[in-house]
Amino acid sequence: MTQVTVGFRCRGRPIARIVTNRGAARRTRIDVGNIGWICVGAALLLSILGIVTIGAVPRPNEPDYALKHLLNLLVGLSAAAAVVLPHYRWTQRLSYPLLGGVGLLLIFVLIPWIPEAIVYPRNGARRWINLAVTDLQPSELAKIAYVLALANYLRFRSNYRRLRGLLLPLGLTFLPMILILVEPDLGSALLFLPTLFAMLIAAGAKLRHLALIIVLGTSMAPAMYPLLKSHQKDRIKAMLAQVTGDTRYDDSIGFQRARAMTLVGAGGLIGSGRNKSAALVSHNHLPEDHNDMIFAVICTRWGVLGAVVTWGLFGLLCGSGLLIATQCKDPFGRLLPVGIVSMLFSQMTINTGMTIGVIPITGMTLPFVSYGGSSLVSAWVMVGLLLSIAMRRSRYLAREAFEFDGVDEGQ
């Protein structure tokens, strides 16, 4: 048995000495009964809620989306298991190559001369790659690759505590954002900035620097309006009209928004029941009722109670993810759950917010619940990463992450 002596010194004088086993100091402990299973349970309940909700609305002459969602769930569970088995540090080593590969895929879908049999535009958007058996959406992979790469960059660093040190993390963020915006996919692009700020705060960035960036970004937002697509401008107009009580857009550019809000209100406190809610959704012709607007179907069938349960499950998942971060001493293992939780929580907030009419329609799925192969599988990969971190306790004598000596590096 190899032993190592660890000494502690104060002003050059030894004050303590610990003799420990070298292997024990480096060994990672496996904790089978950990808080990560709460994340798994919440995600599984949300996925089952999605299957039930999708199957509740009859769709003649359309595919059985509920069955396909179940099959995608099985694929997602397999992907999560594959992520859990190896140590999560392997994802740290692969983070930069993975981000580079995903970046190439994001560029690939934008190349105009790619045959439509491979990249088929839908509603004017080029987001999917046809893999024969299913479609791959690179922007979903970009969420995972981005969080991994940013967590890898921020570990054991302090230069982002200076204002100019934030330039590289911002560049790392804007690269996938711009490519996704060009597709166009405004909803997915919006997820990167809150994730960046959450991870920077967790890593120890100074709040005054982040506040300055937010103020500058907010002041520049009106200048970005002319760059938006026509349908994106229409969605903003429809929201502003709805806020002021103007209903002139309800049958045109604001149709989806108006139908969703009508169905949310029809559910009341406890919902309309299975048959009545199915009839309401069908007769109102809600677009994307199995996808982007599935939260409206939940509210129609189960009312406010269904909305609270949905939000509660996301709160349970995200809260458990943050607890996993607090229990991990490894900086990469601490930042990764923060990024994952921020990404999932931001997506849930935007999706449910646009359904109840408080933000413009952006075209975004509800994680785990909405139909979509790439979306569901990528969400389960994130859960697998959370469980992998929770299972592996920090090494003995591990270095504490993100502790600074009090010197004001920002001056």
C-alpha positions in Angstrom: 0.0 0.0 0.0 1.5 3.3 -1.1 1.2 6.2 1.3 1.7 9.9 0.8 2.4 12.6 3.3 0.5 15.8 2.9 2.0 18.8 4.8 0.4 22.1 5.7 2.5 25.2 6.3 1.9 28.7 7.7 4.5 31.4 7.0 7.0 28.8 6.0 6.6 26.7 9.2 5.0 23.2 9.1 1.8 23.2 11.2 0.2 19.8 10.4 1.0 16.6 8.6 -1.4 13.9 7.4 -0.4 10.5 6.2 -2.9 9.0 3.9 -3.2 6.3 1.2 -2.4 7.7 -2.2 -5.1 5.6 -3.9 -7.7 6.7 -1.3 -6.8 10.4 -1.9 -7.4 10.0 -5.7 -10.3 7.4 -5.6 -13.8 8.5 -6.7 -16.5 7.0 -4.5 -19.7 5.6 -6.1 -22.9 6.6 -4.4 -25.8 4.5 -5.7 -28.5 6.1 -3.5 -28.1 9.7 -4.5 -30.2 12.7 -5.2 -29.7 12.3 -8.9 -32.5 9.7 -8.9 -35.0 12.5 -8.0 -34.0 14.2 -11.3 -34.6 10.9 -13.1 -38.0 10.4 -11.5 -39.2 13.9 -12.3 -38.0 13.7 -15.9 -39.7 10.3 -16.2 -43.0 11.7 -14.9 -42.8 14.6 -17.3 -42.2 12.2 -20.2 -45.2 10.1 -19.2 -47.2 13.3 -18.9 -46.2 14.0 -22.5 -47.3 10.6 -23.8 -50.7 10.9 -22.1 -51.3 14.5 -23.3 -50.2 13.8 -26.9 -52.4 10.7 -27.0 -55.5 12.6 -25.6 -56.1 14.5 -28.8 -57.4 12.5 -31.8 -55.5 13.2 -35.0 -57.2 11.4 -38.0 -54.9 10.5 -40.9 -51.8 11.5 -38.9 -49.0 9.4 -37.3 -49.5 8.1 -33.8 -47.4 10.7 -32.1 -47.9 9.2 -28.6 -46.4 5.9 -29.7 -43.5 7.6 -31.4 -43.0 9.7 -28.3 -42.8 6.5 -26.2 -40.2 5.0 -28.6 -38.2 8.2 -28.4 -38.4 8.0 -24.6 -36.9 4.5 -24.8 -34.1 5.9 -27.0 -33.6 8.7 -24.5 -33.4 6.4 -21.5 -30.8 4.3 -23.4 -28.8 7.4 -24.2 -29.0 8.5 -20.5 -27.7 5.1 -19.4 -24.8 5.3 -21.8 -23.9 8.7 -20.4 -24.1 7.5 -16.7 -21.8 4.5 -17.1 -18.5 6.2 -17.8 -17.1 8.9 -15.4 -18.4 12.3 -16.3 -14.8 13.6 -16.7 -14.7 11.8 -20.0 -17.3 14.4 -21.3 -14.9 17.1 -20.1 -12.1 15.8 -22.3 -14.5 15.5 -25.3 -16.2 18.9 -24.8 -14.2 21.0 -27.3 -14.2 18.4 -30.1 -17.9 17.9 -29.5 -18.6 21.6 -29.7 -16.5 21.8 -32.9 -18.4 18.9 -34.5 -21.8 20.3 -33.6 -20.7 23.7 -35.1 -19.9 21.9 -38.4 -23.4 20.4 -38.3 -25.0 23.8 -37.7 -23.1 25.1 -40.7 -24.0 22.0 -42.8 -27.8 22.6 -42.4 -27.3 26.2 -43.7 -25.5 25.3 -46.9 -28.1 26.0 -49.7 -27.0 23.4 -52.2 -27.4 20.5 -49.8 -30.1 18.2 -51.4 -33.6 18.5 -49.8 -33.5 14.7 -49.2 -30.9 15.4 -46.6 -31.8 18.9 -45.3 -35.5 19.6 -46.0 -36.7 23.1 -45.1 -39.8 23.2 -43.0 -41.8 26.4 -42.8 -38.8 28.2 -44.1 -36.4 26.9 -41.5 -33.4 24.6 -42.1 -32.9 22.8 -38.8 -33.1 19.1 -39.4 -30.8 16.5 -41.0 -32.6 13.4 -42.4 -31.1 10.2 -41.1 -33.6 8.0 -42.8 -35.0 6.4 -39.6 -35.3 9.8 -37.9 -34.4 13.5 -38.1 -31.4 15.0 -36.2 -31.7 18.6 -35.0 -28.1 19.9 -34.4 -29.3 22.8 -32.3 -30.4 20.3 -29.6 -26.9 18.8 -29.6 -25.5 22.3 -29.4 -27.1 22.9 -26.0 -25.2 20.0 -24.5 -22.0 20.7 -26.3 -22.1 24.3 -25.3 -22.6 23.6 -21.6 -19.8 21.0 -21.6 -17.4 23.4 -23.3 -18.2 26.4 -21.1 -17.9 24.3 -17.9 -14.6 23.0 -19.1 -13.3 26.5 -19.9 -14.5 28.1 -16.6 -13.0 25.5 -14.3 -10.1 26.7 -12.1 -10.0 30.0 -13.9 -10.2 33.5 -12.5 -9.7 35.7 -15.5 -13.4 36.0 -16.1 -13.5 38.0 -12.8 -12.1 40.8 -15.0 -14.4 42.6 -17.4 -12.2 41.8 -20.5 -11.9 38.2 -19.3 -15.6 37.8 -20.2 -14.9 38.3 -23.9 -14.0 34.6 -24.6 -17.0 33.1 -22.8 -19.2 35.6 -24.7 -17.6 34.6 -28.0 -18.1 30.9 -27.1 -21.8 31.7 -26.5 -22.4 33.9 -29.6 -20.9 31.4 -32.0 -23.7 28.7 -31.8 -26.3 31.4 -31.1 -25.6 33.1 -34.4 -25.7 29.9 -36.4 -29.0 28.9 -34.8 -30.5 32.3 -35.4 -29.7 32.0 -39.1 -31.7 28.7 -39.4 -33.8 30.6 -38.1 -34.6 29.3 -34.6 -35.0 32.2 -32.2 -36.3 30.1 -29.4 -33.3 27.8 -29.1 -30.9 30.8 -29.5 -32.5 32.6 -26.5 -31.4 29.8 -24.2 -27.7 30.4 -24.4 -27.5 33.8 -22.6 -29.3 32.9 -19.4 -27.2 29.7 -19.2 -24.0 31.7 -19.7 -24.9 34.2 -16.9 -25.9 31.4 -14.5 -22.6 29.5 -15.0 -20.6 32.7 -14.7 -22.3 33.5 -11.4 -21.7 30.0 -10.1 -18.0 30.3 -11.2 -17.5 33.5 -9.3 -17.8 36.2 -11.9 -18.5 39.7 -10.6 -22.1 40.8 -10.6 -21.4 44.4 -11.6 -19.7 43.2 -14.7 -22.6 41.0 -15.6 -25.0 43.8 -14.9 -23.1 46.1 -17.2 -23.3 43.5 -20.0 -27.1 43.1 -19.4 -27.6 46.9 -19.5 -25.6 47.2 -22.7 -27.4 44.3 -24.3 -30.8 45.7 -23.3 -30.0 49.1 -24.8 -28.9 47.5 -28.1 -32.1 45.3 -28.3 -34.1 47.9 -30.3 -31.4 48.1 -32.9 -31.8 44.3 -33.5 -35.5 44.6 -34.3 -34.9 45.3 -38.1 -32.8 42.1 -38.3 -35.7 39.9 -37.2 -37.6 37.8 -39.8 -41.1 39.1 -40.8 -42.9 36.3 -38.9 -40.9 37.1 -35.8 -41.9 40.8 -36.0 -45.5 39.6 -36.5 -45.4 37.6 -33.3 -44.2 40.7 -31.3 -47.0 42.8 -32.9 -49.6 40.1 -31.9 -48.4 40.1 -28.3 -48.4 43.9 -28.0 -51.9 44.0 -29.5 -53.2 41.3 -27.1 -51.7 43.2 -24.1 -53.6 46.3 -25.1 -56.9 44.4 -25.7 -56.6 44.7 -29.5 -58.1 41.5 -31.1 -57.6 42.4 -34.8 -54.7 39.9 -35.2 -56.5 36.9 -33.5 -57.5 35.4 -36.9 -54.2 36.1 -38.6 -50.7 36.5 -37.2 -52.0 36.1 -33.6 -54.1 33.0 -34.3 -51.9 30.5 -32.5 -51.4 32.8 -29.5 -55.2 33.5 -29.2 -56.2 29.9 -29.5 -53.6 28.8 -26.9 -54.8 31.4 -24.4 -58.5 30.5 -25.0 -57.8 26.9 -24.3 -55.7 27.7 -21.2 -58.7 29.6 -19.8 -61.2 26.9 -20.8 -59.5 24.5 -18.4 -60.4 26.5 -15.3 -59.0 25.2 -11.9 -59.3 21.5 -12.4 -59.7 21.0 -16.1 -62.3 20.0 -18.6 -61.8 16.2 -18.6 -60.6 14.0 -21.3 -63.4 14.1 -23.8 -64.3 17.7 -23.5 -60.7 18.9 -23.6 -60.0 16.8 -26.7 -63.0 18.3 -28.4 -62.0 21.8 -27.4 -58.5 21.4 -28.8 -59.7 19.9 -32.0 -62.5 22.5 -32.7 -60.2 25.4 -31.9 -57.6 24.0 -34.4 -54.6 24.8 -32.2 -51.4 24.6 -34.3 -48.7 22.3 -32.9 -50.8 21.0 -30.1 -48.5 18.0 -29.7 -45.4 20.1 -29.8 -44.8 23.8 -29.0 -48.3 24.3 -27.6 -48.7 21.1 -25.6 -48.8 23.1 -22.3 -52.1 24.6 -23.5 -53.5 21.0 -23.9 -52.3 20.2 -20.3 -54.1 23.3 -19.0 -57.3 22.5 -21.0 -57.5 18.9 -19.6 -56.2 19.4 -16.0 -56.6 23.2 -15.5 -54.5 25.2 -13.1 -53.8 22.0 -11.2 -52.1 20.5 -14.3 -50.0 23.6 -14.8 -48.9 23.6 -11.1 -48.0 19.9 -11.3 -46.0 20.5 -14.5 -44.1 23.4 -13.0 -43.6 21.5 -9.7 -42.0 18.6 -11.5 -39.6 21.0 -13.3 -38.9 22.7 -10.0 -38.1 19.3 -8.4 -35.8 18.4 -11.3 -34.0 21.7 -11.3 -33.8 22.0 -7.5 -32.3 18.5 -7.3 -29.8 19.4 -10.0 -28.6 22.5 -8.1 -28.2 20.3 -5.0 -26.0 18.0 -7.0 -23.9 21.0 -7.9 -23.5 22.1 -4.3 -22.4 18.6 -3.2 -19.6 18.3 -5.9 -16.1 19.8 -5.2 -14.9 19.3 -8.7 -15.3 22.6 -10.6 -16.3 20.9 -13.8 -18.8 18.7 -11.9 -20.2 21.8 -10.1 -20.6 24.0 -13.2 -22.1 21.3 -15.4 -25.4 20.8 -13.4 -25.8 24.6 -13.1 -25.6 24.9 -16.9 -28.0 22.0 -17.5 -30.5 23.2 -15.0 -30.4 26.8 -16.4 -30.9 25.4 -19.9 -33.9 23.3 -19.0 -35.5 25.9 -16.7 -35.1 28.7 -19.3 -36.7 26.5 -22.0 -39.6 25.6 -19.7 -40.1 29.2 -18.7 -40.1 30.4 -22.3 -42.4 27.6 -23.6 -45.0 28.0 -20.8 -44.7 31.8 -20.9 -45.5 32.0 -24.6 -48.5 29.6 -24.1 -50.1 31.8 -21.4 -49.4 35.0 -23.4 -46.7 36.8 -21.4 -44.0 36.5 -24.0 -44.0 36.3 -27.8 -44.4 33.0 -29.6 -40.9 31.7 -30.4 -41.4 28.1 -31.5 -39.9 26.1 -28.6 -40.7 22.7 -27.2 -41.5 21.9 -23.5 -38.6 19.6 -22.4 -39.6 16.0 -21.9 -43.3 16.7 -22.6 -43.4 17.9 -26.2 -43.2 15.5 -29.1 -39.8 15.5 -30.7 -37.0 13.0 -31.0 -33.9 15.1 -30.8 -35.4 17.3 -28.1 -36.4 14.4 -25.9 -33.2 12.5 -26.3 -31.0 15.5 -25.6 -33.0 16.3 -22.5 -32.4 12.8 -21.2 -28.7 13.0 -22.0 -28.7 16.0 -19.7 -30.4 14.0 -17.0 -27.9 11.2 -17.5 -25.1 13.7 -16.9 -26.7 14.9 -13.7 -27.0 11.3 -12.4 -23.4 10.6 -13.4 -22.2 13.5 -11.3 -24.4 12.7 -8.4 -23.2 9.1 -8.3 -19.5 10.0 -8.1 -18.6 11.7 -4.9 -15.7 14.0 -4.8 -12.2 12.6 -4.2 -10.6 12.9 -0.8 -8.5 16.0 -0.4 -10.0 17.5 -3.6 -9.3 21.1 -4.3 -12.2 23.4 -3.5 -13.6 25.1 -6.6 -13.9 28.8 -7.2 -12.3 30.1 -4.0 -10.6 33.5 -4.4 -8.2 35.3 -2.0 -10.2 38.5 -1.8 -8.0 40.5 -4.2 -10.2 42.7 -6.4 -9.1 41.3 -9.8 -11.6 43.6 -11.6 -9.7 46.8 -11.0 
